[in-house]
Structures are given as structure tokens and as C-alpha cells.
Amino acid sequence: MDDYLGHLREFRRVLQNLGGGAGAGEVHPLNRGTISSLSRKLDRDESKLNADQIERSIRNTVESKRTIEELTHYERDVISVFQEATTRKRRELERERFRKLLDQSGESIFVIEPYTGRVLDVNETASRSLGYSREELLELSLNQIEVGLGLDSAASWHDWVESVRQSPEVTTLDGTHRKRDGKSFAVEASVGFATVDNEELLLLISRDATGKKLNEHRMKRQWGFFSQVAQSAVDGVWAFDPSLKITYWNPAMEQALGLSRDAVIGKNALEVLPQLKEQGEQRFFEQALAGKNCNSRNRFYAHPETGEQIFFEGYYTPLTENGIVTGAIGMLKDVTARVESQSRHAKESKKRVEQQRVAELAMQKRYQREIDALKEETTRLLLDASPSVSNGGGDVELQFMAGGVASSVSPLMAGILSQTEATLAQLSADSPIRRSIEEIEAAALHTNALAATLGSYSGNGRVSSPKLQLDGLIHELEHSLRTVAGCDLSISQASSEPMPPIVVDARLVRGLLRELVSNASESMAPDAGPVRIETGLTDVDAALLARAYLGSDAEPGRYVYLDVSDMGCGMDELTLSKSFVPFFSTKSEHRGLGLATVLGVMKAHR
């Protein structure tokens, strides 16, 4: 625009010179109004003008002595000059812009003379890819650059050009370009005719296809390897495209599903495999086509001819090319043998469990009969017992019986519990026989607890634990004992001197204390008073040992003692004589094993 303004100022200067150069009395054909009119028209014009052309046009007009009336023709001439210059400049700009676009293209562009094959024009990409300068390429013909089409002879060139001319669409082809250094590379080209200024030209656009050819070769090799492996695979292998059309079907699929390759290739998977559609397998197809790896379980398929049912697991993975999912591969693994084996083992296991349940129920009944017999025998012994039983001298036979029952029952219960534990580990949570096994386990645990109590009563156990402070152990249990008592609890130490450590089994003494405190609290009326626990040191002589329940085997000396007392009504002589007998209780809801267990603990501690 700066150039245009410069031309405008120059043109105005010429007009001013012409207006001021006329002599006095002369009437110049250009007056001030005319000059002003021309200037306004020039101001409105947006094109670039050549100042020399306008100046020559004005001088010619003045020299020809045109009249004022002829200025209209002059204005049209000036406007025509403007339009012609503007059109020419626009074409030059468009051609320059088009040339830049061609040079910036990532593809090689060749303009070819169709009759001789001579290169008329190329873009910079073509020069760069071939290693020639633009001037060198303009000296060549297409058959010197493109060596893959076999266009060496004039006849072959003519036939090829005519085939391109007759094609209704742009012709695409695979070719080979040769560089300036003699090396060749694969290309993909598009060829067609174009008409420029009434001249027919051949236009060829090519792109380097080396990488694509390598990828295609690699994909072809990989697909060949995959096909070779899949053809010999034991598992079924098949593939499908995004529209679910089957594209591959190996022999294992034919054998498993009874459908030949020819019967399924190119067909929709859901149409040829309706059984899979019914089982919801389509969901896994869609997940694979969405780019996810997935697998299905517990699927079955009935052979269309034999009706034989197979069980299988499906595995699906997407097929991708340049990051785009082009299909999916499915693998069908026949698990019929495994499912049948699991079913057979489940039936056998169920049968074994049922048999074991029957045997264990029979065993439980037998043990219960033995325990009931033991109760009856205990009662009989109590009824026939002499007064010496209360002094601890006549219960030897009962102790032997209790120890024998405990030693016989405990191993049997251990075996039952190990079997029930193993069986429960194999059964599912919703198994119909699980509740029965749990009942057997609970009964065995109950029987085992009874046997342990009888073992304690027999006094066969011996304590070999480290020495502990008895009063310290009691204070550790204070909170728990208060909970058991359900009432006030008083714990004290009667001796002023420190309590010596003694050999104590902490687990057994904890149970002993709980039994004694519980027994004491149950014997009292509500708010009758506290349960008292007292420990201390005392000297024991022979007279005291003679009155003691377990004093026959003890020696006189200094002893640690534990005293548990309550504010209840106490026991009469008969109840007192039976207090340590297993299964004797004054309360119908109790088993009568509490004080028997206490006696067993005392025997274990000698």
C-alpha cells in the first residue's frame, strides 16, 4: 500500500504541473475541478498502479487536446488500467501462494508432459526426497525416476498414459522411485490428468511407503506365525472384526463346536453361535473390541450333531493396528474333563461326608451312653458310699473310672474334631450338609470338655510351671472375677510378710478361681454381702492335714493358702459329702462339674 501512495503522490504532482504550466489567456482542458475529481477516484481505488503508465496516459490525453467532454473516456481508460494491473497482480500472488503450498506439502508432486514423460515442474519435497535440485529434475523424464512401473519403452509409456486417461477416478499404484545416488525406495502414488491454460498435463503425487511396507511385511510374518501356531493348537482359536464377523477359525474350533471353517467365515458370530448369545458371551466380545482383555467362566456348548455337551472357558483380547482396534481374538479352552472330575469328586466327597456323619452320630450316641452310664454309676456309688467317702478315702475307684473314661474319650474326640475340621474346610458356605457337620463338631467339643473335666478330677495331671506370686495372679484377674461374681468382691492378703513364689499353673488357677467365685455368688441371696478372697501364709500341722480332703499325702510345714468364702446358707452334711462328685448338682440347669474340676486342679498342684 505504501507503493500505491507513492504512485498517487507522483500522479498528483504531474497534475499540478500541467495545471500551472499553461500561459496567460490559455484555456487548459484540465481545470481544477477535473483534477480534484480524478484524485478522489484514485483515493477510492485499492489496487496498485504503475505511476509511469498513468503519467504517460495523462500526457497523451493533454497533448491530443481532448476537450472537457472527452474526460469520461479518459476516466474509463484509467479505470481499465487499474483493473488490468490489479488482476495481473492478484494472479501473481495466487500463483506464488500456490507454489508455497506445494513446496510445503509432505508428498512429492510432479507435473508431467503426457506425451513425452518429461518433468515440467516439481515441488521441494520431490527434490529433497530424490536428492536432485529442481533444475536437475526438470531435465529428466518420469521413467528415469519411477523404475517400478516398467515404462522404459515408448509403447509401454503410451499404454500406461492411456489407461490413466480412461480411468474414471484417480489411479493409485505402488511404485519404486530411484534417488540421485542410485538407491530405490517404495512409494504409493496417485496419478491423474489436469488441464491448465487449455493444456492437458499429467499430475503424479507420491509418498514414501518404506515404513508402511516394513509394517505390512512384519504383520504378514506375525500373522503367518500366529496362523501356524493356531492351526496346531489344542485349544480353539478364532477371530472376529468390529462387526462381529468371523475372520479366523482353527481346526480345534471345528472339532469342539462341530462347525466347519467354511460354514462360519464371514458370518456374524451371534448368528452362527446362538448358544453363546444366550449365555451372555456377547458382553465379552464387546469388551475385547473396546480394547480390554477379558475371560468368561462356566460356559457350556451342546454339539449340534451329537448333542454332547462341553464345558469351556473363553479368553478374549483385542487386535490393534497403529493403536486402533481392528478386531479381536477369542480362545476357547475345553474344560469338560476338569468339570466332570470336580463333579465326580464332589459327589464322592458328599458321599464320604454322609457316611462319616452317620458313623460319627453313632459314635456320639455311644459316647453319650457311656457318659450316662458313668452318671448312673456315680449316683450308685454315692448312694452306697460309706461315710469315709467324704473324707477322701473311698473315691479311689471313682477317680480311676473318671481317668479311664477321659483317657479313652479324648483321643477319639481329637480324631472326630480333625475330621470335621477337614470336612468343613472343603465344604462351601451354602452346602446342605455343612450344618450337620457343625453340629457333630459342637457335640465333639462338648464331649471333649467333659473328658477334660473327668481327667482333672482323676488327678492324673501334674504341674511343672515356673514359680509365680499367687496374690499377684489374683489381682490380675480382679476385673474378670468381679464380672463373674456379679456382686461385691473383697480381695485381701492376711500375712504381713511377703508371699513366697510357688509352682502354679496360671491357666488352671484362673479356672479354679472362676469356678469358686461363681459357686459362691450363686449360693447367696441378692445383696447378702461380698464374696471374699483371702491369701496368706500359715503353719499346717498333722492334725489339720488329717481333717483336710487331700491331706493324706501332704507333710506338715509352712503353706500358702487361698480362702474363698461367701455369706450364703452353706451345705448340709449330705450335700457336702457329694460336692466334689462329678455330675452332682443341686441346680437342675448345671452339669455338676464345677467343684469336681476344682478338686482336679488341687490334685494336680499336690
Contacts in CASP RR format, 6 or more apart in sequence:
PFRMAT RR
TARGET T0000
AUTHOR 0000-0000-0000
METHOD contacts of the structure
MODEL  1
MDDYLGHLREFRRVLQNLGGGAGAGEVHPLNRGTISSLSRKLDRDESKLN
ADQIERSIRNTVESKRTIEELTHYERDVISVFQEATTRKRRELERERFRK
LLDQSGESIFVIEPYTGRVLDVNETASRSLGYSREELLELSLNQIEVGLG
LDSAASWHDWVESVRQSPEVTTLDGTHRKRDGKSFAVEASVGFATVDNEE
LLLLISRDATGKKLNEHRMKRQWGFFSQVAQSAVDGVWAFDPSLKITYWN
PAMEQALGLSRDAVIGKNALEVLPQLKEQGEQRFFEQALAGKNCNSRNRF
YAHPETGEQIFFEGYYTPLTENGIVTGAIGMLKDVTARVESQSRHAKESK
KRVEQQRVAELAMQKRYQREIDALKEETTRLLLDASPSVSNGGGDVELQF
MAGGVASSVSPLMAGILSQTEATLAQLSADSPIRRSIEEIEAAALHTNAL
AATLGSYSGNGRVSSPKLQLDGLIHELEHSLRTVAGCDLSISQASSEPMP
PIVVDARLVRGLLRELVSNASESMAPDAGPVRIETGLTDVDAALLARAYL
GSDAEPGRYVYLDVSDMGCGMDELTLSKSFVPFFSTKSEHRGLGLATVLG
VMKAHR
3 48 0 8 1.000
4 47 0 8 1.000
4 48 0 8 1.000
4 49 0 8 1.000
6 51 0 8 1.000
7 48 0 8 1.000
7 49 0 8 1.000
7 50 0 8 1.000
7 51 0 8 1.000
7 54 0 8 1.000
8 42 0 8 1.000
8 43 0 8 1.000
8 49 0 8 1.000
10 51 0 8 1.000
10 55 0 8 1.000
11 42 0 8 1.000
11 49 0 8 1.000
11 51 0 8 1.000
11 54 0 8 1.000
11 55 0 8 1.000
11 58 0 8 1.000
12 39 0 8 1.000
14 55 0 8 1.000
14 58 0 8 1.000
14 59 0 8 1.000
15 30 0 8 1.000
15 35 0 8 1.000
15 38 0 8 1.000
15 39 0 8 1.000
15 58 0 8 1.000
16 35 0 8 1.000
18 28 0 8 1.000
18 30 0 8 1.000
18 58 0 8 1.000
18 62 0 8 1.000
19 28 0 8 1.000
19 30 0 8 1.000
19 35 0 8 1.000
22 28 0 8 1.000
29 62 0 8 1.000
29 65 0 8 1.000
29 66 0 8 1.000
29 67 0 8 1.000
29 68 0 8 1.000
29 71 0 8 1.000
30 62 0 8 1.000
31 68 0 8 1.000
34 68 0 8 1.000
34 71 0 8 1.000
38 75 0 8 1.000
38 78 0 8 1.000
41 75 0 8 1.000
41 78 0 8 1.000
41 79 0 8 1.000
42 49 0 8 1.000
45 82 0 8 1.000
46 86 0 8 1.000
47 82 0 8 1.000
47 83 0 8 1.000
47 85 0 8 1.000
47 86 0 8 1.000
47 89 0 8 1.000
48 85 0 8 1.000
48 86 0 8 1.000
48 89 0 8 1.000
49 81 0 8 1.000
49 82 0 8 1.000
49 85 0 8 1.000
50 85 0 8 1.000
53 81 0 8 1.000
53 85 0 8 1.000
54 78 0 8 1.000
54 81 0 8 1.000
57 74 0 8 1.000
57 77 0 8 1.000
57 78 0 8 1.000
57 81 0 8 1.000
61 74 0 8 1.000
66 73 0 8 1.000
66 74 0 8 1.000
102 109 0 8 1.000
102 123 0 8 1.000
103 123 0 8 1.000
103 124 0 8 1.000
103 125 0 8 1.000
104 124 0 8 1.000
105 123 0 8 1.000
105 125 0 8 1.000
106 125 0 8 1.000
106 207 0 8 1.000
107 125 0 8 1.000
107 205 0 8 1.000
107 206 0 8 1.000
107 207 0 8 1.000
108 122 0 8 1.000
108 123 0 8 1.000
108 125 0 8 1.000
108 126 0 8 1.000
108 129 0 8 1.000
108 130 0 8 1.000
108 177 0 8 1.000
108 187 0 8 1.000
108 205 0 8 1.000
108 206 0 8 1.000
108 207 0 8 1.000
109 122 0 8 1.000
109 123 0 8 1.000
109 125 0 8 1.000
109 126 0 8 1.000
109 203 0 8 1.000
109 204 0 8 1.000
109 205 0 8 1.000
110 119 0 8 1.000
110 121 0 8 1.000
110 122 0 8 1.000
110 126 0 8 1.000
110 142 0 8 1.000
110 145 0 8 1.000
110 203 0 8 1.000
110 204 0 8 1.000
110 205 0 8 1.000
110 206 0 8 1.000
111 119 0 8 1.000
111 120 0 8 1.000
111 121 0 8 1.000
111 122 0 8 1.000
111 201 0 8 1.000
111 202 0 8 1.000
111 203 0 8 1.000
112 118 0 8 1.000
112 119 0 8 1.000
112 120 0 8 1.000
112 142 0 8 1.000
112 201 0 8 1.000
112 202 0 8 1.000
112 203 0 8 1.000
112 204 0 8 1.000
113 119 0 8 1.000
113 120 0 8 1.000
113 201 0 8 1.000
113 202 0 8 1.000
114 161 0 8 1.000
114 165 0 8 1.000
114 193 0 8 1.000
114 200 0 8 1.000
114 201 0 8 1.000
114 202 0 8 1.000
115 161 0 8 1.000
116 141 0 8 1.000
117 141 0 8 1.000
117 142 0 8 1.000
117 143 0 8 1.000
117 157 0 8 1.000
117 202 0 8 1.000
118 140 0 8 1.000
118 141 0 8 1.000
118 142 0 8 1.000
119 137 0 8 1.000
119 138 0 8 1.000
119 139 0 8 1.000
119 140 0 8 1.000
119 141 0 8 1.000
119 142 0 8 1.000
119 145 0 8 1.000
120 138 0 8 1.000
120 201 0 8 1.000
121 138 0 8 1.000
122 134 0 8 1.000
122 137 0 8 1.000
122 138 0 8 1.000
124 134 0 8 1.000
126 137 0 8 1.000
126 206 0 8 1.000
127 133 0 8 1.000
127 134 0 8 1.000
127 137 0 8 1.000
129 177 0 8 1.000
129 179 0 8 1.000
129 208 0 8 1.000
130 137 0 8 1.000
130 145 0 8 1.000
130 177 0 8 1.000
130 178 0 8 1.000
130 179 0 8 1.000
130 180 0 8 1.000
131 179 0 8 1.000
131 180 0 8 1.000
131 181 0 8 1.000
132 140 0 8 1.000
132 180 0 8 1.000
136 180 0 8 1.000
137 145 0 8 1.000
142 151 0 8 1.000
142 204 0 8 1.000
143 149 0 8 1.000
143 150 0 8 1.000
143 151 0 8 1.000
143 152 0 8 1.000
143 157 0 8 1.000
144 178 0 8 1.000
145 177 0 8 1.000
145 178 0 8 1.000
146 175 0 8 1.000
146 176 0 8 1.000
146 177 0 8 1.000
146 178 0 8 1.000
146 189 0 8 1.000
146 204 0 8 1.000
147 176 0 8 1.000
147 177 0 8 1.000
147 178 0 8 1.000
147 184 0 8 1.000
148 175 0 8 1.000
148 176 0 8 1.000
149 160 0 8 1.000
149 173 0 8 1.000
149 175 0 8 1.000
150 156 0 8 1.000
151 157 0 8 1.000
151 160 0 8 1.000
161 202 0 8 1.000
163 171 0 8 1.000
164 171 0 8 1.000
164 191 0 8 1.000
164 192 0 8 1.000
164 193 0 8 1.000
164 202 0 8 1.000
165 193 0 8 1.000
167 192 0 8 1.000
170 190 0 8 1.000
170 191 0 8 1.000
170 192 0 8 1.000
171 190 0 8 1.000
171 191 0 8 1.000
171 192 0 8 1.000
172 188 0 8 1.000
172 189 0 8 1.000
172 190 0 8 1.000
172 191 0 8 1.000
173 188 0 8 1.000
173 189 0 8 1.000
173 191 0 8 1.000
174 186 0 8 1.000
174 187 0 8 1.000
174 188 0 8 1.000
174 189 0 8 1.000
174 209 0 8 1.000
175 186 0 8 1.000
175 187 0 8 1.000
175 188 0 8 1.000
175 189 0 8 1.000
175 206 0 8 1.000
176 184 0 8 1.000
176 185 0 8 1.000
176 186 0 8 1.000
176 187 0 8 1.000
177 184 0 8 1.000
177 185 0 8 1.000
177 187 0 8 1.000
177 206 0 8 1.000
178 184 0 8 1.000
179 185 0 8 1.000
185 208 0 8 1.000
185 210 0 8 1.000
186 208 0 8 1.000
186 209 0 8 1.000
186 210 0 8 1.000
186 212 0 8 1.000
186 213 0 8 1.000
187 206 0 8 1.000
187 207 0 8 1.000
187 208 0 8 1.000
187 209 0 8 1.000
188 206 0 8 1.000
188 207 0 8 1.000
188 209 0 8 1.000
188 212 0 8 1.000
189 204 0 8 1.000
189 205 0 8 1.000
189 206 0 8 1.000
189 207 0 8 1.000
190 204 0 8 1.000
190 205 0 8 1.000
190 206 0 8 1.000
191 202 0 8 1.000
191 203 0 8 1.000
191 204 0 8 1.000
191 205 0 8 1.000
192 202 0 8 1.000
192 203 0 8 1.000
192 204 0 8 1.000
193 200 0 8 1.000
193 201 0 8 1.000
193 202 0 8 1.000
193 203 0 8 1.000
194 200 0 8 1.000
194 201 0 8 1.000
194 202 0 8 1.000
194 203 0 8 1.000
195 201 0 8 1.000
219 321 0 8 1.000
227 248 0 8 1.000
230 237 0 8 1.000
230 248 0 8 1.000
230 250 0 8 1.000
231 250 0 8 1.000
231 251 0 8 1.000
233 250 0 8 1.000
233 252 0 8 1.000
234 252 0 8 1.000
235 252 0 8 1.000
235 331 0 8 1.000
235 332 0 8 1.000
235 333 0 8 1.000
235 334 0 8 1.000
236 250 0 8 1.000
236 252 0 8 1.000
236 253 0 8 1.000
236 256 0 8 1.000
236 331 0 8 1.000
236 332 0 8 1.000
236 333 0 8 1.000
236 334 0 8 1.000
237 248 0 8 1.000
237 250 0 8 1.000
237 252 0 8 1.000
237 253 0 8 1.000
237 329 0 8 1.000
237 330 0 8 1.000
237 331 0 8 1.000
237 332 0 8 1.000
238 246 0 8 1.000
238 248 0 8 1.000
238 249 0 8 1.000
238 250 0 8 1.000
238 253 0 8 1.000
238 264 0 8 1.000
238 329 0 8 1.000
238 330 0 8 1.000
238 332 0 8 1.000
239 246 0 8 1.000
239 247 0 8 1.000
239 248 0 8 1.000
239 319 0 8 1.000
239 327 0 8 1.000
239 328 0 8 1.000
239 329 0 8 1.000
239 330 0 8 1.000
240 246 0 8 1.000
240 247 0 8 1.000
240 269 0 8 1.000
240 285 0 8 1.000
240 327 0 8 1.000
240 328 0 8 1.000
240 330 0 8 1.000
241 247 0 8 1.000
241 326 0 8 1.000
241 327 0 8 1.000
242 289 0 8 1.000
242 325 0 8 1.000
242 326 0 8 1.000
242 327 0 8 1.000
243 268 0 8 1.000
244 268 0 8 1.000
244 269 0 8 1.000
244 270 0 8 1.000
244 285 0 8 1.000
245 266 0 8 1.000
245 267 0 8 1.000
245 268 0 8 1.000
245 269 0 8 1.000
246 264 0 8 1.000
246 265 0 8 1.000
246 266 0 8 1.000
246 267 0 8 1.000
246 268 0 8 1.000
246 269 0 8 1.000
246 272 0 8 1.000
247 265 0 8 1.000
247 266 0 8 1.000
247 327 0 8 1.000
248 265 0 8 1.000
248 329 0 8 1.000
249 259 0 8 1.000
249 261 0 8 1.000
249 264 0 8 1.000
249 265 0 8 1.000
252 332 0 8 1.000
253 259 0 8 1.000
253 332 0 8 1.000
254 260 0 8 1.000
254 261 0 8 1.000
256 301 0 8 1.000
256 310 0 8 1.000
256 312 0 8 1.000
256 332 0 8 1.000
256 334 0 8 1.000
257 273 0 8 1.000
257 301 0 8 1.000
257 303 0 8 1.000
257 304 0 8 1.000
257 332 0 8 1.000
258 303 0 8 1.000
258 304 0 8 1.000
258 305 0 8 1.000
259 272 0 8 1.000
259 304 0 8 1.000
263 272 0 8 1.000
264 272 0 8 1.000
269 276 0 8 1.000
269 285 0 8 1.000
270 276 0 8 1.000
270 277 0 8 1.000
270 282 0 8 1.000
273 281 0 8 1.000
275 301 0 8 1.000
275 302 0 8 1.000
276 282 0 8 1.000
276 299 0 8 1.000
276 301 0 8 1.000
279 299 0 8 1.000
279 300 0 8 1.000
281 296 0 8 1.000
281 299 0 8 1.000
284 294 0 8 1.000
284 295 0 8 1.000
284 296 0 8 1.000
284 314 0 8 1.000
284 316 0 8 1.000
285 316 0 8 1.000
285 328 0 8 1.000
287 294 0 8 1.000
287 316 0 8 1.000
288 294 0 8 1.000
288 316 0 8 1.000
288 317 0 8 1.000
288 318 0 8 1.000
288 327 0 8 1.000
288 328 0 8 1.000
288 329 0 8 1.000
288 330 0 8 1.000
289 318 0 8 1.000
289 325 0 8 1.000
289 327 0 8 1.000
289 328 0 8 1.000
290 318 0 8 1.000
290 325 0 8 1.000
291 318 0 8 1.000
291 320 0 8 1.000
291 325 0 8 1.000
292 318 0 8 1.000
293 315 0 8 1.000
293 316 0 8 1.000
293 317 0 8 1.000
293 318 0 8 1.000
294 315 0 8 1.000
294 316 0 8 1.000
295 313 0 8 1.000
295 314 0 8 1.000
295 315 0 8 1.000
295 316 0 8 1.000
296 313 0 8 1.000
296 314 0 8 1.000
296 316 0 8 1.000
297 313 0 8 1.000
298 311 0 8 1.000
299 311 0 8 1.000
299 312 0 8 1.000
299 313 0 8 1.000
299 314 0 8 1.000
300 309 0 8 1.000
300 310 0 8 1.000
300 311 0 8 1.000
300 312 0 8 1.000
301 309 0 8 1.000
301 310 0 8 1.000
301 312 0 8 1.000
302 308 0 8 1.000
302 309 0 8 1.000
303 309 0 8 1.000
303 310 0 8 1.000
309 336 0 8 1.000
310 334 0 8 1.000
310 336 0 8 1.000
311 334 0 8 1.000
311 335 0 8 1.000
311 336 0 8 1.000
311 338 0 8 1.000
311 339 0 8 1.000
312 332 0 8 1.000
312 333 0 8 1.000
312 334 0 8 1.000
312 335 0 8 1.000
312 336 0 8 1.000
313 332 0 8 1.000
313 333 0 8 1.000
313 335 0 8 1.000
314 330 0 8 1.000
314 331 0 8 1.000
314 332 0 8 1.000
314 333 0 8 1.000
315 330 0 8 1.000
315 331 0 8 1.000
315 333 0 8 1.000
316 328 0 8 1.000
316 329 0 8 1.000
316 330 0 8 1.000
316 331 0 8 1.000
317 328 0 8 1.000
317 329 0 8 1.000
317 330 0 8 1.000
318 325 0 8 1.000
318 327 0 8 1.000
318 328 0 8 1.000
319 325 0 8 1.000
319 326 0 8 1.000
319 327 0 8 1.000
319 328 0 8 1.000
319 329 0 8 1.000
320 326 0 8 1.000
349 426 0 8 1.000
350 433 0 8 1.000
353 423 0 8 1.000
353 427 0 8 1.000
353 433 0 8 1.000
353 437 0 8 1.000
354 433 0 8 1.000
356 419 0 8 1.000
356 423 0 8 1.000
357 433 0 8 1.000
357 436 0 8 1.000
357 437 0 8 1.000
357 440 0 8 1.000
360 416 0 8 1.000
360 419 0 8 1.000
360 420 0 8 1.000
360 440 0 8 1.000
360 444 0 8 1.000
361 440 0 8 1.000
363 412 0 8 1.000
363 416 0 8 1.000
364 440 0 8 1.000
364 443 0 8 1.000
364 444 0 8 1.000
364 447 0 8 1.000
367 409 0 8 1.000
367 412 0 8 1.000
367 447 0 8 1.000
368 447 0 8 1.000
370 405 0 8 1.000
370 409 0 8 1.000
371 405 0 8 1.000
371 447 0 8 1.000
371 450 0 8 1.000
374 401 0 8 1.000
374 402 0 8 1.000
374 405 0 8 1.000
374 454 0 8 1.000
374 582 0 8 1.000
374 583 0 8 1.000
375 583 0 8 1.000
377 401 0 8 1.000
378 398 0 8 1.000
378 581 0 8 1.000
378 582 0 8 1.000
378 583 0 8 1.000
378 584 0 8 1.000
379 583 0 8 1.000
379 584 0 8 1.000
381 397 0 8 1.000
381 398 0 8 1.000
382 389 0 8 1.000
382 578 0 8 1.000
382 581 0 8 1.000
382 584 0 8 1.000
385 394 0 8 1.000
385 577 0 8 1.000
386 394 0 8 1.000
387 577 0 8 1.000
388 394 0 8 1.000
389 395 0 8 1.000
389 577 0 8 1.000
390 573 0 8 1.000
390 576 0 8 1.000
390 577 0 8 1.000
391 549 0 8 1.000
392 549 0 8 1.000
392 550 0 8 1.000
392 552 0 8 1.000
393 552 0 8 1.000
395 580 0 8 1.000
395 581 0 8 1.000
398 581 0 8 1.000
398 582 0 8 1.000
399 457 0 8 1.000
399 458 0 8 1.000
399 459 0 8 1.000
400 458 0 8 1.000
402 454 0 8 1.000
402 455 0 8 1.000
402 457 0 8 1.000
402 458 0 8 1.000
402 582 0 8 1.000
403 454 0 8 1.000
403 455 0 8 1.000
403 457 0 8 1.000
403 458 0 8 1.000
403 459 0 8 1.000
403 460 0 8 1.000
404 454 0 8 1.000
404 458 0 8 1.000
405 451 0 8 1.000
405 454 0 8 1.000
406 451 0 8 1.000
406 452 0 8 1.000
406 454 0 8 1.000
406 455 0 8 1.000
406 458 0 8 1.000
406 460 0 8 1.000
407 455 0 8 1.000
409 447 0 8 1.000
409 448 0 8 1.000
409 450 0 8 1.000
409 451 0 8 1.000
409 454 0 8 1.000
410 448 0 8 1.000
410 451 0 8 1.000
410 452 0 8 1.000
413 444 0 8 1.000
413 445 0 8 1.000
413 447 0 8 1.000
413 448 0 8 1.000
413 451 0 8 1.000
414 448 0 8 1.000
416 440 0 8 1.000
416 441 0 8 1.000
416 444 0 8 1.000
417 441 0 8 1.000
417 444 0 8 1.000
417 445 0 8 1.000
417 448 0 8 1.000
420 437 0 8 1.000
420 438 0 8 1.000
420 440 0 8 1.000
420 441 0 8 1.000
420 444 0 8 1.000
421 441 0 8 1.000
423 437 0 8 1.000
424 434 0 8 1.000
424 437 0 8 1.000
424 438 0 8 1.000
424 441 0 8 1.000
427 433 0 8 1.000
427 434 0 8 1.000
427 437 0 8 1.000
428 434 0 8 1.000
450 591 0 8 1.000
450 593 0 8 1.000
453 582 0 8 1.000
453 593 0 8 1.000
453 594 0 8 1.000
453 596 0 8 1.000
453 597 0 8 1.000
454 582 0 8 1.000
455 461 0 8 1.000
455 600 0 8 1.000
456 596 0 8 1.000
456 597 0 8 1.000
456 599 0 8 1.000
456 600 0 8 1.000
456 601 0 8 1.000
456 603 0 8 1.000
456 604 0 8 1.000
457 580 0 8 1.000
457 582 0 8 1.000
457 596 0 8 1.000
457 597 0 8 1.000
457 599 0 8 1.000
457 600 0 8 1.000
458 600 0 8 1.000
458 603 0 8 1.000
459 600 0 8 1.000
459 603 0 8 1.000
459 604 0 8 1.000
461 603 0 8 1.000
461 604 0 8 1.000
462 604 0 8 1.000
462 606 0 8 1.000
463 503 0 8 1.000
463 504 0 8 1.000
463 505 0 8 1.000
463 508 0 8 1.000
463 604 0 8 1.000
463 605 0 8 1.000
463 606 0 8 1.000
464 503 0 8 1.000
465 503 0 8 1.000
465 504 0 8 1.000
465 505 0 8 1.000
465 506 0 8 1.000
466 503 0 8 1.000
467 501 0 8 1.000
467 502 0 8 1.000
467 503 0 8 1.000
467 504 0 8 1.000
468 501 0 8 1.000
468 502 0 8 1.000
468 504 0 8 1.000
468 506 0 8 1.000
469 499 0 8 1.000
469 501 0 8 1.000
470 499 0 8 1.000
470 502 0 8 1.000
470 504 0 8 1.000
470 509 0 8 1.000
470 535 0 8 1.000
470 560 0 8 1.000
470 562 0 8 1.000
471 493 0 8 1.000
471 499 0 8 1.000
471 535 0 8 1.000
471 536 0 8 1.000
473 504 0 8 1.000
473 506 0 8 1.000
473 509 0 8 1.000
473 510 0 8 1.000
474 481 0 8 1.000
474 491 0 8 1.000
474 513 0 8 1.000
474 533 0 8 1.000
474 535 0 8 1.000
474 562 0 8 1.000
475 491 0 8 1.000
477 510 0 8 1.000
477 513 0 8 1.000
478 489 0 8 1.000
478 491 0 8 1.000
480 514 0 8 1.000
481 489 0 8 1.000
481 513 0 8 1.000
481 514 0 8 1.000
481 517 0 8 1.000
481 533 0 8 1.000
482 489 0 8 1.000
484 514 0 8 1.000
484 517 0 8 1.000
484 518 0 8 1.000
484 521 0 8 1.000
485 517 0 8 1.000
485 518 0 8 1.000
485 520 0 8 1.000
485 521 0 8 1.000
485 531 0 8 1.000
486 521 0 8 1.000
487 521 0 8 1.000
487 524 0 8 1.000
487 526 0 8 1.000
487 527 0 8 1.000
487 529 0 8 1.000
487 530 0 8 1.000
487 531 0 8 1.000
488 529 0 8 1.000
488 530 0 8 1.000
488 531 0 8 1.000
489 517 0 8 1.000
489 530 0 8 1.000
489 531 0 8 1.000
489 533 0 8 1.000
490 530 0 8 1.000
490 531 0 8 1.000
490 532 0 8 1.000
490 533 0 8 1.000
491 533 0 8 1.000
491 534 0 8 1.000
492 532 0 8 1.000
492 533 0 8 1.000
492 534 0 8 1.000
492 535 0 8 1.000
493 499 0 8 1.000
493 534 0 8 1.000
493 535 0 8 1.000
493 536 0 8 1.000
494 534 0 8 1.000
494 535 0 8 1.000
494 536 0 8 1.000
495 535 0 8 1.000
495 536 0 8 1.000
495 537 0 8 1.000
497 537 0 8 1.000
499 535 0 8 1.000
499 536 0 8 1.000
499 537 0 8 1.000
499 560 0 8 1.000
500 537 0 8 1.000
500 560 0 8 1.000
502 560 0 8 1.000
503 605 0 8 1.000
504 605 0 8 1.000
505 601 0 8 1.000
505 604 0 8 1.000
505 605 0 8 1.000
508 601 0 8 1.000
508 604 0 8 1.000
508 605 0 8 1.000
509 601 0 8 1.000
511 597 0 8 1.000
511 601 0 8 1.000
512 597 0 8 1.000
512 598 0 8 1.000
512 601 0 8 1.000
512 602 0 8 1.000
513 533 0 8 1.000
513 564 0 8 1.000
515 594 0 8 1.000
515 595 0 8 1.000
515 597 0 8 1.000
515 598 0 8 1.000
516 564 0 8 1.000
516 598 0 8 1.000
517 531 0 8 1.000
517 533 0 8 1.000
517 564 0 8 1.000
519 594 0 8 1.000
519 595 0 8 1.000
520 531 0 8 1.000
520 564 0 8 1.000
520 565 0 8 1.000
520 566 0 8 1.000
521 531 0 8 1.000
521 566 0 8 1.000
522 587 0 8 1.000
523 566 0 8 1.000
523 568 0 8 1.000
523 569 0 8 1.000
523 570 0 8 1.000
524 531 0 8 1.000
524 566 0 8 1.000
524 567 0 8 1.000
524 568 0 8 1.000
525 568 0 8 1.000
528 566 0 8 1.000
528 567 0 8 1.000
528 568 0 8 1.000
529 566 0 8 1.000
529 567 0 8 1.000
530 567 0 8 1.000
531 564 0 8 1.000
531 565 0 8 1.000
531 566 0 8 1.000
532 563 0 8 1.000
532 564 0 8 1.000
532 565 0 8 1.000
532 566 0 8 1.000
533 562 0 8 1.000
533 563 0 8 1.000
533 564 0 8 1.000
534 562 0 8 1.000
534 563 0 8 1.000
534 565 0 8 1.000
535 560 0 8 1.000
535 561 0 8 1.000
535 562 0 8 1.000
535 563 0 8 1.000
536 560 0 8 1.000
536 561 0 8 1.000
537 558 0 8 1.000
537 559 0 8 1.000
537 560 0 8 1.000
537 561 0 8 1.000
538 558 0 8 1.000
538 559 0 8 1.000
538 561 0 8 1.000
539 557 0 8 1.000
539 558 0 8 1.000
539 559 0 8 1.000
540 554 0 8 1.000
540 556 0 8 1.000
540 557 0 8 1.000
540 558 0 8 1.000
540 559 0 8 1.000
541 556 0 8 1.000
541 557 0 8 1.000
542 556 0 8 1.000
545 551 0 8 1.000
545 552 0 8 1.000
545 554 0 8 1.000
545 555 0 8 1.000
545 556 0 8 1.000
548 554 0 8 1.000
549 580 0 8 1.000
549 599 0 8 1.000
550 599 0 8 1.000
550 602 0 8 1.000
550 603 0 8 1.000
553 606 0 8 1.000
554 606 0 8 1.000
571 579 0 8 1.000
575 586 0 8 1.000
578 584 0 8 1.000
579 595 0 8 1.000
580 595 0 8 1.000
580 596 0 8 1.000
580 598 0 8 1.000
580 599 0 8 1.000
581 596 0 8 1.000
582 592 0 8 1.000
582 593 0 8 1.000
582 596 0 8 1.000
583 591 0 8 1.000
583 592 0 8 1.000
583 593 0 8 1.000
583 596 0 8 1.000
584 592 0 8 1.000
585 591 0 8 1.000
585 592 0 8 1.000
END
